[in-house]
Amino acid sequence: MPSANRHHADALARICLRLLCLGEDEQKSKNVWLKGHTAGQQILSPKGWWKWVKHIENALVINIGDALEFLSGGIYKATILHVVQPPPSQHGYTRLGVFYFAVFDDDVVLKPLEESPGIKREGVLSERLPERGQEPTMDEDRKARIRAYDT
């Protein structure tokens, strides 16, 4: 295998490992799900209870991750989700999903994009942001999450 292809395969393997080691509190910038008719995904509501993601014909479910919340200054809120067994009435159905994950480059600093028109208009809305001047890079944030995974 030529080294360029091996490098590409190694990069893909690292990306897959990143995604497998992280919980579904969405470190990624976003992910896109094409859902079938079978229920199985729930999101945590602002009031703290789990809510089913309902099926909408020919629609995609787009979950925003922590990284995009940080860059948007909280204008876009990260989705906390989990995948569960569908309701008993749907146990006999096949569950179909197509997934696309987008991850920022390792050297991207996870801080609000102050020059964004949305941030200029709305201001920074998230209380979850790292302290100014202490913002991690995508790589640092990913590694910290992996270290904390078993704690």
Secondary structure, DSSP 8 states (H G I E B T S, - for coil): --HHHHHHHHHHHHHHHHHHHS-SS--SSEEEEEE-SS--EEEE-TTS-EEE----TT-EEEEE-HHHHHHTTTSS----EEE----GGGTTS---EEEEEE---TT-B-S--TT-HHHHHH----SSS--TT---BHHHHHHHHHHHTT-
